[in-house]
Amino acid sequence: MAETLASSEVGLSRRWPGRRPSLRLTLLRQRAGAWLFLLPALVFFIGYQIYPIIRVIWISFTDYQFLSTKPAHWIWFANYAEALRDPLMWESLWRAALFTIMFLPGAIALPLLLAVLVDRVTNAHLATLYRLVLLIPAAIPSTLVFVLWKWMYNFQTGPINHLLVSTLGVFTFRDAPQWLGGTPLTLPSIAIMEVWWGLGYHTIFFLAGLAAIPKDLPEAARIDGANEWQVFWHIIRPRLAPIMMILVVLRFGTAMAVIDEYLIFGGFNRQSPTYTWTMFMYDEAFREGLWRQGFAAAIGMIGAIAMMIVMLMLLRIFRPRD
């Protein structure tokens, strides 16, 4: 492209010597116009993405305390060493990983199954209705979702315990499950809520991937004698691998960094299963003592580095083989 513009510029300058500066000015205007259109996105990206990351990295190497009047001092890796020596750091990382292990299989397998089932619906109106119903949870605001599920998990008045106690008689009012409040059931309860919340959104991803698969491939396999499982495993699954890889990586990152749900359903009890590294970071930055935000930034960076390492492994595992 550059050679073509240069040759045209030389040709024009030979024919009309006085027009060469105007051509250069036109090229400069075109390039300036392109950068002008990119400028808002660049400002937003630098201001809301690059600068906060650099700021957090810088704070993590200082003894910065938000409520202290003393100036911050550069202490190198002291915050990182303190965080890595703290058993709570490792325990909180393990709690986040445990929640991710509970959440991630359901967040991938269930939407994939639903997408395969909905894709087989031949009635166009019925298929559209199924898609709309599946997208209802994704359209509900997060605040309403938290209120809804907190009521459903309520020990005394929630419909789940009412079903288990009054309808099925599996439990009594004395030994009914305590779903929230830092009990061992809190993490699975939040994982179930998160799977339900993203079910339709993830299903639409897989439906888009299924729409791109030629319909004659599964039909040809069935004619050759392949059963439904063989069709799915050898034809559908490999072609959905890129979508599966994207969802696994994205949902792994969001599951490891959950904080709002833990604040609402678990609280700040350090013995609670919901007290993960994000809660530890928030606690140190905004609740404890003089708000040791340098130490909290180090906790956040350790968690982010651990997540990136696992994400690279997931990208390698789920990358398309063909």
NUFIDREN-315698 format. One record per residue (C-alpha): residue number from 1; residue in one letter; x, y, z. Coordinates in steps of 0.25 Angstrom, whole numbers, plus 5000, padded with zeros to 4 digits. Layout:
N
<node num="NUM" residu="A" X="X" Y="Y" Z="Z"/>
...
END
This chain:
322
<node num="1" residu="M" X="5000" Y="5000" Z="5000"/>
<node num="2" residu="A" X="5011" Y="5010" Z="5004"/>
<node num="3" residu="E" X="5019" Y="5006" Z="4991"/>
<node num="4" residu="T" X="5006" Y="5009" Z="4982"/>
<node num="5" residu="L" X="5004" Y="5023" Z="4989"/>
<node num="6" residu="A" X="5019" Y="5026" Z="4987"/>
<node num="7" residu="S" X="5019" Y="5022" Z="4972"/>
<node num="8" residu="S" X="5006" Y="5030" Z="4970"/>
<node num="9" residu="E" X="5012" Y="5042" Z="4977"/>
<node num="10" residu="V" X="5024" Y="5041" Z="4969"/>
<node num="11" residu="G" X="5016" Y="5040" Z="4956"/>
<node num="12" residu="L" X="5007" Y="5052" Z="4960"/>
<node num="13" residu="S" X="5019" Y="5060" Z="4963"/>
<node num="14" residu="R" X="5025" Y="5058" Z="4949"/>
<node num="15" residu="R" X="5013" Y="5061" Z="4942"/>
<node num="16" residu="W" X="5009" Y="5073" Z="4951"/>
<node num="17" residu="P" X="5021" Y="5078" Z="4959"/>
<node num="18" residu="G" X="5012" Y="5088" Z="4967"/>
<node num="19" residu="R" X="5003" Y="5077" Z="4973"/>
<node num="20" residu="R" X="5013" Y="5069" Z="4980"/>
<node num="21" residu="P" X="5011" Y="5077" Z="4993"/>
<node num="22" residu="S" X="4996" Y="5076" Z="4993"/>
<node num="23" residu="L" X="4997" Y="5061" Z="4991"/>
<node num="24" residu="R" X="5006" Y="5060" Z="5003"/>
<node num="25" residu="L" X="4996" Y="5069" Z="5011"/>
<node num="26" residu="T" X="4984" Y="5060" Z="5007"/>
<node num="27" residu="L" X="4992" Y="5047" Z="5012"/>
<node num="28" residu="L" X="4995" Y="5054" Z="5025"/>
<node num="29" residu="R" X="4980" Y="5059" Z="5027"/>
<node num="30" residu="Q" X="4976" Y="5044" Z="5024"/>
<node num="31" residu="R" X="4985" Y="5039" Z="5035"/>
<node num="32" residu="A" X="4981" Y="5050" Z="5045"/>
<node num="33" residu="G" X="4967" Y="5047" Z="5042"/>
<node num="34" residu="A" X="4968" Y="5032" Z="5045"/>
<node num="35" residu="W" X="4976" Y="5035" Z="5058"/>
<node num="36" residu="L" X="4965" Y="5046" Z="5062"/>
<node num="37" residu="F" X="4954" Y="5035" Z="5061"/>
<node num="38" residu="L" X="4963" Y="5026" Z="5070"/>
<node num="39" residu="L" X="4966" Y="5037" Z="5080"/>
<node num="40" residu="P" X="4953" Y="5035" Z="5089"/>
<node num="41" residu="A" X="4956" Y="5020" Z="5090"/>
<node num="42" residu="L" X="4970" Y="5022" Z="5093"/>
<node num="43" residu="V" X="4967" Y="5032" Z="5104"/>
<node num="44" residu="F" X="4957" Y="5023" Z="5110"/>
<node num="45" residu="F" X="4966" Y="5010" Z="5109"/>
<node num="46" residu="I" X="4978" Y="5018" Z="5115"/>
<node num="47" residu="G" X="4970" Y="5025" Z="5126"/>
<node num="48" residu="Y" X="4962" Y="5013" Z="5130"/>
<node num="49" residu="Q" X="4970" Y="5001" Z="5127"/>
<node num="50" residu="I" X="4985" Y="5004" Z="5126"/>
<node num="51" residu="Y" X="4987" Y="5015" Z="5137"/>
<node num="52" residu="P" X="4979" Y="5008" Z="5148"/>
<node num="53" residu="I" X="4988" Y="4995" Z="5145"/>
<node num="54" residu="I" X="5001" Y="5003" Z="5146"/>
<node num="55" residu="R" X="4996" Y="5011" Z="5158"/>
<node num="56" residu="V" X="4992" Y="4998" Z="5166"/>
<node num="57" residu="I" X="5006" Y="4992" Z="5162"/>
<node num="58" residu="W" X="5013" Y="5004" Z="5167"/>
<node num="59" residu="I" X="5005" Y="5004" Z="5180"/>
<node num="60" residu="S" X="5008" Y="4990" Z="5183"/>
<node num="61" residu="F" X="5023" Y="4993" Z="5184"/>
<node num="62" residu="T" X="5020" Y="5004" Z="5195"/>
<node num="63" residu="D" X="5015" Y="5005" Z="5209"/>
<node num="64" residu="Y" X="5003" Y="5014" Z="5205"/>
<node num="65" residu="Q" X="4992" Y="5015" Z="5215"/>
<node num="66" residu="F" X="4980" Y="5023" Z="5211"/>
<node num="67" residu="L" X="4976" Y="5028" Z="5225"/>
<node num="68" residu="S" X="4990" Y="5031" Z="5229"/>
<node num="69" residu="T" X="4996" Y="5045" Z="5228"/>
<node num="70" residu="K" X="5010" Y="5040" Z="5226"/>
<node num="71" residu="P" X="5015" Y="5040" Z="5211"/>
<node num="72" residu="A" X="5017" Y="5026" Z="5205"/>
<node num="73" residu="H" X="5031" Y="5020" Z="5204"/>
<node num="74" residu="W" X="5036" Y="5010" Z="5193"/>
<node num="75" residu="I" X="5038" Y="4997" Z="5200"/>
<node num="76" residu="W" X="5040" Y="4988" Z="5188"/>
<node num="77" residu="F" X="5035" Y="4974" Z="5190"/>
<node num="78" residu="A" X="5032" Y="4975" Z="5205"/>
<node num="79" residu="N" X="5017" Y="4974" Z="5203"/>
<node num="80" residu="Y" X="5018" Y="4962" Z="5194"/>
<node num="81" residu="A" X="5027" Y="4955" Z="5204"/>
<node num="82" residu="E" X="5017" Y="4958" Z="5215"/>
<node num="83" residu="A" X="5005" Y="4953" Z="5207"/>
<node num="84" residu="L" X="5012" Y="4941" Z="5203"/>
<node num="85" residu="R" X="5015" Y="4937" Z="5217"/>
<node num="86" residu="D" X="5001" Y="4940" Z="5222"/>
<node num="87" residu="P" X="4994" Y="4926" Z="5222"/>
<node num="88" residu="L" X="4981" Y="4934" Z="5219"/>
<node num="89" residu="M" X="4986" Y="4938" Z="5206"/>
<node num="90" residu="W" X="4987" Y="4923" Z="5201"/>
<node num="91" residu="E" X="4974" Y="4919" Z="5208"/>
<node num="92" residu="S" X="4967" Y="4930" Z="5201"/>
<node num="93" residu="L" X="4973" Y="4926" Z="5188"/>
<node num="94" residu="W" X="4968" Y="4912" Z="5190"/>
<node num="95" residu="R" X="4954" Y="4916" Z="5194"/>
<node num="96" residu="A" X="4953" Y="4924" Z="5181"/>
<node num="97" residu="A" X="4958" Y="4912" Z="5173"/>
<node num="98" residu="L" X="4948" Y="4903" Z="5180"/>
<node num="99" residu="F" X="4937" Y="4912" Z="5176"/>
<node num="100" residu="T" X="4942" Y="4912" Z="5162"/>
<node num="101" residu="I" X="4943" Y="4897" Z="5162"/>
<node num="102" residu="M" X="4928" Y="4896" Z="5166"/>
<node num="103" residu="F" X="4923" Y="4907" Z="5156"/>
<node num="104" residu="L" X="4931" Y="4905" Z="5144"/>
<node num="105" residu="P" X="4927" Y="4891" Z="5139"/>
<node num="106" residu="G" X="4912" Y="4894" Z="5141"/>
<node num="107" residu="A" X="4914" Y="4908" Z="5134"/>
<node num="108" residu="I" X="4919" Y="4900" Z="5121"/>
<node num="109" residu="A" X="4913" Y="4887" Z="5121"/>
<node num="110" residu="L" X="4898" Y="4891" Z="5124"/>
<node num="111" residu="P" X="4898" Y="4902" Z="5113"/>
<node num="112" residu="L" X="4904" Y="4893" Z="5103"/>
<node num="113" residu="L" X="4894" Y="4882" Z="5106"/>
<node num="114" residu="L" X="4882" Y="4893" Z="5105"/>
<node num="115" residu="A" X="4888" Y="4898" Z="5092"/>
<node num="116" residu="V" X="4888" Y="4885" Z="5085"/>
<node num="117" residu="L" X="4874" Y="4882" Z="5090"/>
<node num="118" residu="V" X="4869" Y="4896" Z="5085"/>
<node num="119" residu="D" X="4876" Y="4895" Z="5072"/>
<node num="120" residu="R" X="4868" Y="4882" Z="5069"/>
<node num="121" residu="V" X="4855" Y="4889" Z="5070"/>
<node num="122" residu="T" X="4849" Y="4890" Z="5056"/>
<node num="123" residu="N" X="4838" Y="4900" Z="5059"/>
<node num="124" residu="A" X="4843" Y="4914" Z="5057"/>
<node num="125" residu="H" X="4834" Y="4921" Z="5067"/>
<node num="126" residu="L" X="4836" Y="4910" Z="5078"/>
<node num="127" residu="A" X="4851" Y="4911" Z="5076"/>
<node num="128" residu="T" X="4850" Y="4927" Z="5077"/>
<node num="129" residu="L" X="4842" Y="4925" Z="5090"/>
<node num="130" residu="Y" X="4852" Y="4916" Z="5096"/>
<node num="131" residu="R" X="4863" Y="4926" Z="5093"/>
<node num="132" residu="L" X="4855" Y="4937" Z="5099"/>
<node num="133" residu="V" X="4852" Y="4929" Z="5112"/>
<node num="134" residu="L" X="4867" Y="4925" Z="5113"/>
<node num="135" residu="L" X="4871" Y="4940" Z="5112"/>
<node num="136" residu="I" X="4862" Y="4945" Z="5124"/>
<node num="137" residu="P" X="4872" Y="4942" Z="5135"/>
<node num="138" residu="A" X="4883" Y="4950" Z="5127"/>
<node num="139" residu="A" X="4873" Y="4962" Z="5126"/>
<node num="140" residu="I" X="4870" Y="4963" Z="5141"/>
<node num="141" residu="P" X="4879" Y="4973" Z="5148"/>
<node num="142" residu="S" X="4889" Y="4968" Z="5158"/>
<node num="143" residu="T" X="4883" Y="4974" Z="5170"/>
<node num="144" residu="L" X="4869" Y="4968" Z="5167"/>
<node num="145" residu="V" X="4876" Y="4954" Z="5165"/>
<node num="146" residu="F" X="4883" Y="4955" Z="5179"/>
<node num="147" residu="V" X="4870" Y="4959" Z="5186"/>
<node num="148" residu="L" X="4863" Y="4948" Z="5179"/>
<node num="149" residu="W" X="4872" Y="4937" Z="5182"/>
<node num="150" residu="K" X="4875" Y="4942" Z="5196"/>
<node num="151" residu="W" X="4860" Y="4940" Z="5198"/>
<node num="152" residu="M" X="4860" Y="4927" Z="5192"/>
<node num="153" residu="Y" X="4871" Y="4922" Z="5201"/>
<node num="154" residu="N" X="4865" Y="4928" Z="5214"/>
<node num="155" residu="F" X="4865" Y="4918" Z="5225"/>
<node num="156" residu="Q" X="4851" Y="4921" Z="5230"/>
<node num="157" residu="T" X="4842" Y="4927" Z="5219"/>
<node num="158" residu="G" X="4850" Y="4922" Z="5206"/>
<node num="159" residu="P" X="4843" Y="4913" Z="5196"/>
<node num="160" residu="I" X="4854" Y="4903" Z="5196"/>
<node num="161" residu="N" X="4854" Y="4900" Z="5210"/>
<node num="162" residu="H" X="4839" Y="4900" Z="5210"/>
<node num="163" residu="L" X="4839" Y="4890" Z="5199"/>
<node num="164" residu="L" X="4849" Y="4881" Z="5207"/>
<node num="165" residu="V" X="4842" Y="4883" Z="5220"/>
<node num="166" residu="S" X="4827" Y="4884" Z="5218"/>
<node num="167" residu="T" X="4825" Y="4878" Z="5205"/>
<node num="168" residu="L" X="4835" Y="4866" Z="5204"/>
<node num="169" residu="G" X="4838" Y="4865" Z="5218"/>
<node num="170" residu="V" X="4853" Y="4862" Z="5216"/>
<node num="171" residu="F" X="4857" Y="4871" Z="5228"/>
<node num="172" residu="T" X="4850" Y="4878" Z="5240"/>
<node num="173" residu="F" X="4850" Y="4892" Z="5244"/>
<node num="174" residu="R" X="4862" Y="4889" Z="5253"/>
<node num="175" residu="D" X="4871" Y="4882" Z="5244"/>
<node num="176" residu="A" X="4867" Y="4890" Z="5231"/>
<node num="177" residu="P" X="4879" Y="4894" Z="5222"/>
<node num="178" residu="Q" X="4886" Y="4907" Z="5225"/>
<node num="179" residu="W" X="4889" Y="4911" Z="5211"/>
<node num="180" residu="L" X="4895" Y="4925" Z="5214"/>
<node num="181" residu="G" X="4903" Y="4932" Z="5225"/>
<node num="182" residu="G" X="4917" Y="4926" Z="5224"/>
<node num="183" residu="T" X="4913" Y="4911" Z="5225"/>
<node num="184" residu="P" X="4919" Y="4900" Z="5216"/>
<node num="185" residu="L" X="4907" Y="4901" Z="5207"/>
<node num="186" residu="T" X="4909" Y="4916" Z="5204"/>
<node num="187" residu="L" X="4919" Y="4913" Z="5192"/>
<node num="188" residu="P" X="4911" Y="4903" Z="5185"/>
<node num="189" residu="S" X="4898" Y="4912" Z="5187"/>
<node num="190" residu="I" X="4905" Y="4923" Z="5180"/>
<node num="191" residu="A" X="4911" Y="4914" Z="5169"/>
<node num="192" residu="I" X="4897" Y="4910" Z="5166"/>
<node num="193" residu="M" X="4892" Y="4924" Z="5166"/>
<node num="194" residu="E" X="4903" Y="4928" Z="5156"/>
<node num="195" residu="V" X="4900" Y="4916" Z="5147"/>
<node num="196" residu="W" X="4886" Y="4920" Z="5146"/>
<node num="197" residu="W" X="4889" Y="4934" Z="5144"/>
<node num="198" residu="G" X="4898" Y="4932" Z="5132"/>
<node num="199" residu="L" X="4891" Y="4920" Z="5126"/>
<node num="200" residu="G" X="4883" Y="4927" Z="5115"/>
<node num="201" residu="Y" X="4895" Y="4936" Z="5112"/>
<node num="202" residu="H" X="4905" Y="4924" Z="5110"/>
<node num="203" residu="T" X="4894" Y="4916" Z="5103"/>
<node num="204" residu="I" X="4893" Y="4927" Z="5092"/>
<node num="205" residu="F" X="4908" Y="4926" Z="5090"/>
<node num="206" residu="F" X="4907" Y="4911" Z="5087"/>
<node num="207" residu="L" X="4895" Y="4913" Z="5078"/>
<node num="208" residu="A" X="4903" Y="4923" Z="5070"/>
<node num="209" residu="G" X="4914" Y="4912" Z="5068"/>
<node num="210" residu="L" X="4904" Y="4901" Z="5065"/>
<node num="211" residu="A" X="4898" Y="4910" Z="5054"/>
<node num="212" residu="A" X="4911" Y="4911" Z="5047"/>
<node num="213" residu="I" X="4912" Y="4896" Z="5046"/>
<node num="214" residu="P" X="4908" Y="4891" Z="5032"/>
<node num="215" residu="K" X="4895" Y="4882" Z="5035"/>
<node num="216" residu="D" X="4900" Y="4872" Z="5024"/>
<node num="217" residu="L" X="4912" Y="4868" Z="5033"/>
<node num="218" residu="P" X="4903" Y="4862" Z="5045"/>
<node num="219" residu="E" X="4893" Y="4856" Z="5035"/>
<node num="220" residu="A" X="4904" Y="4849" Z="5027"/>
<node num="221" residu="A" X="4910" Y="4843" Z="5040"/>
<node num="222" residu="R" X="4897" Y="4838" Z="5044"/>
<node num="223" residu="I" X="4895" Y="4831" Z="5030"/>
<node num="224" residu="D" X="4909" Y="4825" Z="5032"/>
<node num="225" residu="G" X="4904" Y="4818" Z="5045"/>
<node num="226" residu="A" X="4909" Y="4828" Z="5055"/>
<node num="227" residu="N" X="4900" Y="4829" Z="5068"/>
<node num="228" residu="E" X="4896" Y="4842" Z="5074"/>
<node num="229" residu="W" X="4908" Y="4842" Z="5084"/>
<node num="230" residu="Q" X="4918" Y="4840" Z="5073"/>
<node num="231" residu="V" X="4912" Y="4851" Z="5065"/>
<node num="232" residu="F" X="4913" Y="4860" Z="5076"/>
<node num="233" residu="W" X="4927" Y="4856" Z="5080"/>
<node num="234" residu="H" X="4934" Y="4855" Z="5067"/>
<node num="235" residu="I" X="4927" Y="4866" Z="5059"/>
<node num="236" residu="I" X="4920" Y="4876" Z="5068"/>
<node num="237" residu="R" X="4929" Y="4877" Z="5079"/>
<node num="238" residu="P" X="4942" Y="4880" Z="5071"/>
<node num="239" residu="R" X="4935" Y="4891" Z="5064"/>
<node num="240" residu="L" X="4930" Y="4897" Z="5077"/>
<node num="241" residu="A" X="4944" Y="4897" Z="5083"/>
<node num="242" residu="P" X="4947" Y="4911" Z="5080"/>
<node num="243" residu="I" X="4934" Y="4916" Z="5087"/>
<node num="244" residu="M" X="4937" Y="4906" Z="5098"/>
<node num="245" residu="M" X="4951" Y="4912" Z="5100"/>
<node num="246" residu="I" X="4946" Y="4926" Z="5101"/>
<node num="247" residu="L" X="4935" Y="4923" Z="5111"/>
<node num="248" residu="V" X="4944" Y="4915" Z="5120"/>
<node num="249" residu="V" X="4955" Y="4926" Z="5120"/>
<node num="250" residu="L" X="4945" Y="4937" Z="5122"/>
<node num="251" residu="R" X="4937" Y="4930" Z="5133"/>
<node num="252" residu="F" X="4949" Y="4925" Z="5140"/>
<node num="253" residu="G" X="4954" Y="4939" Z="5141"/>
<node num="254" residu="T" X="4940" Y="4944" Z="5147"/>
<node num="255" residu="A" X="4938" Y="4933" Z="5156"/>
<node num="256" residu="M" X="4952" Y="4935" Z="5162"/>
<node num="257" residu="A" X="4950" Y="4949" Z="5164"/>
<node num="258" residu="V" X="4935" Y="4949" Z="5170"/>
<node num="259" residu="I" X="4933" Y="4959" Z="5181"/>
<node num="260" residu="D" X="4919" Y="4965" Z="5181"/>
<node num="261" residu="E" X="4913" Y="4951" Z="5184"/>
<node num="262" residu="Y" X="4922" Y="4949" Z="5195"/>
<node num="263" residu="L" X="4919" Y="4962" Z="5201"/>
<node num="264" residu="I" X="4904" Y="4960" Z="5201"/>
<node num="265" residu="F" X="4903" Y="4945" Z="5204"/>
<node num="266" residu="G" X="4916" Y="4943" Z="5213"/>
<node num="267" residu="G" X="4920" Y="4955" Z="5220"/>
<node num="268" residu="F" X="4934" Y="4958" Z="5225"/>
<node num="269" residu="N" X="4936" Y="4946" Z="5234"/>
<node num="270" residu="R" X="4950" Y="4941" Z="5231"/>
<node num="271" residu="Q" X="4946" Y="4927" Z="5235"/>
<node num="272" residu="S" X="4935" Y="4927" Z="5225"/>
<node num="273" residu="P" X="4937" Y="4919" Z="5212"/>
<node num="274" residu="T" X="4933" Y="4932" Z="5204"/>
<node num="275" residu="Y" X="4945" Y="4940" Z="5210"/>
<node num="276" residu="T" X="4954" Y="4938" Z="5197"/>
<node num="277" residu="W" X="4966" Y="4947" Z="5192"/>
<node num="278" residu="T" X="4957" Y="4957" Z="5187"/>
<node num="279" residu="M" X="4950" Y="4959" Z="5200"/>
<node num="280" residu="F" X="4964" Y="4959" Z="5207"/>
<node num="281" residu="M" X="4968" Y="4970" Z="5198"/>
<node num="282" residu="Y" X="4956" Y="4978" Z="5200"/>
<node num="283" residu="D" X="4957" Y="4976" Z="5215"/>
<node num="284" residu="E" X="4971" Y="4981" Z="5216"/>
<node num="285" residu="A" X="4968" Y="4993" Z="5206"/>
<node num="286" residu="F" X="4955" Y="4999" Z="5212"/>
<node num="287" residu="R" X="4952" Y="4993" Z="5226"/>
<node num="288" residu="E" X="4964" Y="4989" Z="5234"/>
<node num="289" residu="G" X="4973" Y="4999" Z="5242"/>
<node num="290" residu="L" X="4978" Y="5010" Z="5233"/>
<node num="291" residu="W" X="4974" Y="5004" Z="5220"/>
<node num="292" residu="R" X="4987" Y="4997" Z="5216"/>
<node num="293" residu="Q" X="4985" Y="4999" Z="5201"/>
<node num="294" residu="G" X="4999" Y="4996" Z="5198"/>
<node num="295" residu="F" X="4998" Y="4982" Z="5204"/>
<node num="296" residu="A" X="4984" Y="4981" Z="5198"/>
<node num="297" residu="A" X="4990" Y="4984" Z="5184"/>
<node num="298" residu="A" X="5000" Y="4973" Z="5186"/>
<node num="299" residu="I" X="4989" Y="4963" Z="5189"/>
<node num="300" residu="G" X="4982" Y="4967" Z="5177"/>
<node num="301" residu="M" X="4994" Y="4966" Z="5168"/>
<node num="302" residu="I" X="4997" Y="4952" Z="5174"/>
<node num="303" residu="G" X="4983" Y="4947" Z="5171"/>
<node num="304" residu="A" X="4984" Y="4953" Z="5157"/>
<node num="305" residu="I" X="4997" Y="4946" Z="5154"/>
<node num="306" residu="A" X="4991" Y="4933" Z="5159"/>
<node num="307" residu="M" X="4979" Y="4935" Z="5150"/>
<node num="308" residu="M" X="4987" Y="4938" Z="5137"/>
<node num="309" residu="I" X="4996" Y="4926" Z="5139"/>
<node num="310" residu="V" X="4984" Y="4917" Z="5140"/>
<node num="311" residu="M" X="4978" Y="4924" Z="5128"/>
<node num="312" residu="L" X="4990" Y="4921" Z="5120"/>
<node num="313" residu="M" X="4988" Y="4906" Z="5124"/>
<node num="314" residu="L" X="4974" Y="4907" Z="5120"/>
<node num="315" residu="L" X="4976" Y="4913" Z="5107"/>
<node num="316" residu="R" X="4986" Y="4902" Z="5104"/>
<node num="317" residu="I" X="4977" Y="4891" Z="5108"/>
<node num="318" residu="F" X="4964" Y="4896" Z="5101"/>
<node num="319" residu="R" X="4971" Y="4901" Z="5088"/>
<node num="320" residu="P" X="4965" Y="4896" Z="5075"/>
<node num="321" residu="R" X="4973" Y="4883" Z="5071"/>
<node num="322" residu="D" X="4969" Y="4884" Z="5056"/>
END
